[in-house]
Amino acid sequence: MVYHPVDKERYDVAAFDRGQSYIGTEWADKVEDFGRNIVSGLQRASQDQEGWHDDILRGAGSVLQGAGAVMNAPGIKQAMQVLDAGSHYGGKLGGHLAKSVGIDPRIGGFAGNLVGDAVTGGFVRKAPKIAGKLADQAASFAAKNIPAQTVYAYNKADDALMKVYKADEAAALKAGPNYTSTKATVTSELGGRQVYDKFAGKKDVKLKVPKELGGPLESLTRIEGVPSKQFHHIFLKDIAAEYVEKMRKIGTPDDVIELDRITKKHGFGLGNYEDAGLYADKIPHDLGHEWAIKSGRQPRGDQLKALKSDIQKQSNVRKLTKDFEETVKELAVPLKEEIEDLQWAWDAIDPKDRMELFKRRWKRDALRKETGTKAAGVNKELDKATKAYKELKKRLVDEASETRTRRSQARENISDRRMDELQKAAELSQ
C-alpha cells in the first residue's frame, strides 16, 4: 500500500485549518488501521530466531515507512529512528517523544507500539539482558540526534502506572459476571482510591462515605439511623465494562488507559475508582435514573443488548475509542449533570423537613416489621404512617423539581446571554 505525498499534504492542511494541535493528526487516522497489521508480521518474522533482535531494530524503520511518506517528514523521521533504536520502550517512548516535538503522538506511538509489541512478545522474555542494552542505545541515540529540549525523559511513573494497570486487569479477569464495576476499572492517574465492589466493605472506605444528613460514620455529627449516600457510577457500569473488556482484547494497555483519559476530560473516571462516581441521596439518585430511562439515556432490555452487541462487533481500536467518547457524551455526561442538579436541589430543602421524612419512613418501616406486611388495608396504623410518608415525600420531591428547573433555566439564560455577547462582539469586529 503506497500513499502519495500530495495526500499527506492535503490531510495536514485540512487538519491545520480545523485547528489541530499536532502535525500529522489527520494522517495518523488514515494510516493507523494499516499500521496495526505490521505487528503480526514482525512477530512472525522474529519467532524462534536467535540474534533476530539486531536485524529487526535495523529493519523496523524501513518496514514502517510503508505506512506512508509522512514517516519521512522533518522531525518524524528522527522520532522514528529513536524508536528503532529504543524498541524496549515501546509506544511509551514514541508517543511522548512525538508529542514533545509537535507531532501527533499516535505517529510516534504507532511506530513504538508496533516495534515494542513485537519486542515484548519476543526476545525480551528470552533474553532480559538485551532490554537494558536497548534502553542504553535509545538514550544514547536520542541524545546525539534530537535537540536536548525535545528528548522525552523516561519517567518511572510510567512503570508505576503500568503496575496499577496490570493489577486492575488481573482483578477484572477474575471478576464474576455481576462485578461489572471491577471489569470497567482502569485509570490513567496514580494515587486513585477504589471504593466499589469488594472495596466498598472496607472500614477505611465506609468511614468516609457521606451521610444523607449529618456527618459520616463515627463522626461527632453523625445522626443515628440516617443512611449513607449512594455511589452513582457516572458511566453506567454495564456499558463501561463492555467497552473496557473489548479494548483489552483488541488494543494495547495504552489504548485501554486512553479510555480513562477520555472520561477524565469530562470530569470523571471509570470502574471502582472514587472519581468514577458521585455520592447522591437515594431520592435524587432514583429521580436521575428515572429521567435517564425516560429520555433514552439509560439503555435497558433489548436496547442495552443491541448496544453491547455493537461494541463486541468492533475490531478497530480507533473506531472503538471514538464510539466510546460519543457514548460518554450522549449517555454519561447528561445523566451526571441531571443527578448533580437534583442533588443540589435536594440539598436546598430545609434539613428539618428532610429529617422529618426520615422519621416518617422509620415509623412506617417499624410498623411493616411489626405487622409482617407491606400491603395496604391490613393495618390502620400502617396505612396512616404510609400515607403520611408519601405525602411529605411528594411535597419535597415537587419542591426539589421546581428548584432544579429554575436552576436549569438560569443556566440556559446565562448561556443565551453569552451567545448574544459573542455575536455582538463578532459584529463589532467586522
C-alpha positions, 0 to 999 in steps of 0.5 A: 500500500503506497500513499502519495505525498500530495495526500499527506499534504492535503490531510495536514492542511485540512487538519491545520485549518480545523485547528489541530494541535499536532502535525500529522493528526489527520494522517495518523487516522488514515494510516493507523488501521494499516499500521496495526497489521505490521505487528503480526508480521514482525512477530512472525518474522522474529519467532524462534530466531536467535540474534533476530533482535539486531536485524529487526531494530535495523529493519523496523524503520524501513518496514514502517515507512510503508505506512506512508511518506509522512514517516519521512517528514522533518522531525518524524523521521528522527522520532522514528529512528529513536524508536528503532533504536529504543524498541524496549520502550515501546509506544511509551517512548514514541508517543511522548517523544512525538508529542514533545516535538509537535507531532501527533503522538499516535505517529510516534506511538504507532511506530513504538507500539508496533516495534515494542509489541513485537519486542515484548512478545519476543526476545525480551522474555528470552533474553532480559539482558538485551532490554537494558542494552536497548534502553542504553542505545535509545538514550544514547541515540536520542541524545546525539540526534534530537535537540536536548529540549525535545528528548522525552525523559523516561519517567518511572511513573510510567512503570508505576502506572503500568503496575496499577494497570496490570493489577486492575486487569488481573482483578477484572479477569477474575471478576464474576459476571455481576462485578461489572464495576471491577471489569470497567476499572482502569485509570490513567492517574496514580494515587486513585482510591477504589471504593466499589465492589469488594472495596466498598466493605472496607472500614477505611472506605465506609468511614468516609462515605457521606451521610444523607444528613449529618456527618459520616460514620463515627463522626461527632455529627453523625445522626443515628439511623440516617443512611449513607449516600449512594455511589452513582457510577457516572458511566453506567457500569454495564456499558463501561465494562463492555467497552473496557473488556473489548479494548483489552482484547483488541488494543494495547494497555495504552489504548485501554488507559486512553479510555480513562483519559477520555472520561477524565476530560469530562470530569470523571473516571471509570470502574471502582475508582472514587472519581468514577462516581458521585455520592447522591441521596437515594431520592435524587439518585432514583429521580436521575435514573428515572429521567435517564430511562425516560429520555433514552439515556439509560439503555435497558432490555433489548436496547442495552443488548443491541448496544453491547452487541455493537461494541463486541462487533468492533475490531478497530481500536480507533473506531472503538475509542471514538464510539466510546467518547460519543457514548460518554457524551450522549449517555454519561455526561447528561445523566451526571449533570441531571443527578448533580442538579437534583442533588443540589436541589435536594440539598436546598430543602430545609434539613428539618423537613428532610429529617422529618421524612426520615422519621416518617419512613422509620415509623412506617418501616417499624410498623411493616416489621411489626405487622409482617406486611407491606400491603395496604388495608391490613393495618390502620396504623400502617396505612396512616404512617404510609400515607403520611410518608408519601405525602411529605415525600411528594411535597419535597420531591415537587419542591426539589423539581421546581428548584432544579428547573429554575436552576436549569433555566438560569443556566440556559439564560446565562448561556443565551446571554453569552451567545448574544455577547459573542455575536455582538462582539463578532459584529463589532469586529467586522 
